[in-house]
Amino acid sequence: MKLSDRLGRTSDRTQVPPAPTHHETRSLPEPEPERSVDPLADVKERAQLTLFEVMGSSLTDLNLTDRAAKRRIDTVLDDILAAEEVLLSPAERREIVHSIADNLLGLGPIQALVDDPSVSEIMVNAPNAVFVERHGRLEETDVVFHSAAHIRSVIERIVTQVGRRIDESTPMVDARLADGSRVNAVLPPLTIDSPTLTIRKFADSRLDMDALVANTSLTPQVAEFLARCVQGKVNIVVSGGTGTGKTTMLNVLSACVPSAERIITIEDTAELQLQQHHLVRMESRPANIEGRGEIEIRDLVRNALRMRPDRIVVGEVRGAEALDMLQAMNTGHDGCLSTLHANGSRDAIARLETMVLMAGMDLPHRAIREQITSAVDLVVHLSRLADGSRRVVEVAEVTGMEGETIQLNPLFEFDWSAGRDGHGSFRGELHSTGIRPSFSERLTDAGLELRRELFAGLS
């Protein structure tokens, strides 16, 4: 049986209906549904559906190299296309073979979105509901998957390549693509309608301070100040909401670390893209199918202290590891960098306190606050504004305690009063509050002078 017959294509549509008798009223024929104007697209779709049926799970066989898998796909597709009644030129046949092979060996329908540099995030809610973020704004695409099973096959291909697993017993997973992009996937029954896939991409070109200044995330003065702080081993926490650019900022700050220093990075899912040569990257590990073998961020932080680090960079503090990180900062490991989710600089300090309590050490609140005060020097807070831009909106110094309250001094603040321009973009930028940080002398002693002009304040 030919492929067209098996898929339900019949020739009945072309039969001429009988002429009406003199008793019948002639009426206009019903308009036929619109058909694709590109016959090659129809052939490609039918061939790909058949390829799924013929090859099945072998499409995700990790024992196959990409070259071997592509040869197998080429062979199967040649057989499928040979059964088609549509005449194809050799060039058209090659185009179909290579297009489908690339689609199946890559990330399916969303491969083009992954390759699109203007797309920063991809969200697959269902087979026919794929959204992207471009320039800080969400928009729906016309990309579709064949079925929920198609989404799941793409998810399994991603997670198996990085040694993770996802199934009914472990229906959630964090993974990464080869380029470092972060991937989160969730399967039913946790999601009601369909497997979901979220991919947060990272720019091919690694940003630096100059790039952040160029896209107005920072001012030149704040960029110079932060670079001096990193070089002078100031302990910095980067805070912000989801998608505000915390990891990007951590990458940029880490790039200011002198190349001679030994850096240990600790992450739940490796995302940082540091360029220094003297670098050790560590990643936590989930439990296996028996529930054993889990290595938490906290375990890695404690182990990093035994690795003679000059710098410890924790990708994101989420729980009890906050206590170990603070202890590292307070025991001679200056210049630590980390991120955490928070709504503001003061909220970041409060969240640190809450996460230390999760360690279960039953420490008094005042003892925890004293630990935070002596460990953290600077909080850099980012926000994604209504115009889609991601900006640093506050840089605050942790100065000490007054009674039971941790004191913060804002060094730079975003000028919200500047309003918006005709395109809806915020005109404001960071301005100094006129306060000079208390650790200025420490930087001066290290040969890193902070120019007076950095703290001139608003005129």
WOBEL-V469466 format. One record per pair of residues at least 4 apart in sequence whose ideal C-beta (glycine too) atoms are under 7 Angstrom apart, sorted by the first residue. I is the first residue (numbers start at 1). J is the second residue. Records with the same first field share a line. If there is no record, write none. Layout:
I=J, J
//
This chain:
1=5, 6
2=83
3=7, 46, 50, 80, 83, 84
4=9, 85
5=9
7=46
20=24, 26
36=41, 42
39=43, 86
40=44, 92, 96
41=45
42=46
43=47, 84, 86, 96
44=48, 96, 99, 100
45=49
46=50
47=51, 77, 80, 81, 96, 100
48=52, 100
49=53, 146
50=54, 80
51=55, 73, 76, 77, 80, 100
54=76
55=59, 76
59=104, 153
60=153, 156, 157
62=160
64=68, 69
65=69
66=70, 105
67=71
68=72
69=73, 105
70=74, 101, 105
71=75
72=76
73=77, 101, 104
74=78, 97, 101
75=79
76=80
77=81, 97, 100
78=82
81=88, 93, 96
88=92, 93
90=94
91=95
92=96
93=97
94=98
95=99
96=100
97=101
98=102
99=103
100=104
101=105
102=106, 111
103=108, 111
106=111
107=111, 114, 154
108=145, 150, 154
109=143, 144, 145
110=114, 122, 124, 130, 143
111=115
112=116
113=119, 122, 132, 141, 143
114=122, 199, 201
117=204
118=134
119=132, 134, 201
120=133, 134, 201
121=132, 133, 199, 200, 201, 243
122=132, 199
123=131, 198
124=130, 151, 196, 197
125=129, 131, 196
126=193, 194
127=144, 145, 146, 147, 148, 150, 151, 194
128=144
130=141, 143
131=138, 139, 140, 141
132=139, 141
133=137, 138
134=139
135=388
136=384, 388, 389, 390
137=388
145=150, 151
146=150
148=152, 194, 195
149=153
150=154
151=155, 194, 195, 197
152=156, 187, 195
153=157
154=158, 197
155=159, 166, 185, 195, 197
156=160, 166
157=161
158=175, 177, 183
159=164, 165, 166, 173, 175, 185
162=175, 176
164=173, 175
165=170
166=170, 171, 173, 185, 187
169=289
171=186, 187, 190
172=186, 190
173=185
174=184, 268, 269
175=183, 269
176=180, 181, 182, 183, 269, 270, 271
177=181, 183
179=202
180=202, 271, 273
181=199, 200, 201, 202
182=200, 269, 271
183=199
184=198
185=195, 196, 197
186=190, 191, 195, 196
187=191, 195
188=192, 195
191=195, 196
202=273
203=207
206=251, 273
207=211, 212, 248, 251, 252
208=252, 255
209=213, 223, 227, 252
210=214
211=215
212=217, 218, 223, 252
213=218, 219, 220, 223
216=389, 391, 429
217=390, 391, 392
218=222, 223, 392, 430
219=223, 429, 430
220=224
221=225, 432, 454
222=226, 392, 395, 412, 430
223=227
224=228, 454
225=229, 450, 454
226=230, 253, 380
227=231, 256
228=232, 443, 448, 450
229=234, 236, 378
230=234, 253, 256, 257
231=256, 258, 448
232=442, 443, 446, 448
233=334, 335
234=335, 377, 378, 439
235=329, 334, 335, 336, 375, 376, 377
236=253, 337, 377, 378, 380
237=338, 340, 348, 376, 379
238=246, 249, 250, 339, 380, 382
239=340, 342, 345, 348, 379, 381
240=244, 245, 246, 342, 381, 382, 383
241=341, 343, 383, 384
242=341
243=384
244=382, 383, 384, 390
245=249, 382, 390
246=250, 339, 382
247=251, 271, 272, 339
248=252
249=253, 380, 382
250=254, 272, 313, 337, 339
251=255, 272, 273
253=337
254=272, 274, 313, 337
255=275
257=261, 263, 276, 311
259=276, 277, 278
261=278, 310, 311
262=278, 308, 309, 310
263=274, 276, 278, 279, 310, 311, 313
264=280, 282, 304, 307, 309, 312
265=272, 274, 279, 281, 282, 313, 315
266=282, 297, 300, 301, 304, 312, 314, 315
267=271, 272, 283, 315
268=284, 297, 315, 316
269=283
270=281, 283
271=315
272=313, 315
274=279
280=307
282=300
284=295, 296, 297, 300
285=293, 294, 295
286=294
287=291, 292, 293, 294
288=292, 293
295=299, 300
297=301, 321
298=302, 320, 321, 324
299=303
300=304
301=314, 321, 324, 325, 328
302=324
303=307
304=309, 312
305=328
309=333
311=335, 336
312=328, 333, 336
313=337
314=321, 325, 338
315=339
316=339, 340
317=321, 322, 325, 338, 340, 355
319=355, 358
320=355, 358, 359
321=325
322=326, 352, 355, 356
323=327, 356, 359, 361
324=328
325=329, 336, 338
326=330, 356, 371, 372, 375
327=331
328=333, 336
329=333, 336, 375
330=371, 374, 375
340=348, 351, 352
342=347, 348, 351
343=347
344=348, 381
345=379, 381, 394, 396, 408
346=350, 408
347=351
348=352, 379, 381
349=353, 372, 398, 406, 408
350=354
351=355
352=356, 372
353=357, 368, 369, 372
356=368
363=367, 368
365=369
366=370, 404
367=371
368=372
369=373, 401, 406
370=374, 401
371=375
372=376, 406
373=398, 400, 401, 406
376=398
377=397, 398, 439
378=395, 397
379=396, 398
380=392, 395
381=393, 394
382=390, 391, 392, 393
383=391, 393
384=390
385=389, 391, 426
387=424, 425, 426
389=425, 426
391=414
392=430
393=414
394=410, 412, 413, 414
395=411, 412
396=408, 409, 410, 411
397=408, 409, 411, 437, 438
398=406, 408
399=407, 408, 409, 438
400=407
401=405, 406, 407
402=407
409=435
410=433
411=432, 433, 435, 437
412=430, 431, 432, 433
413=430, 431, 433
414=428, 430
415=428, 429, 431
416=428
418=427, 428
419=427
420=424, 425, 426, 427
421=425, 427
431=458
432=454, 455, 456, 457
433=457
434=455, 457
435=455
436=440, 455
439=443
440=444, 450
441=445
442=446
443=448, 450
444=448, 449
450=454
//
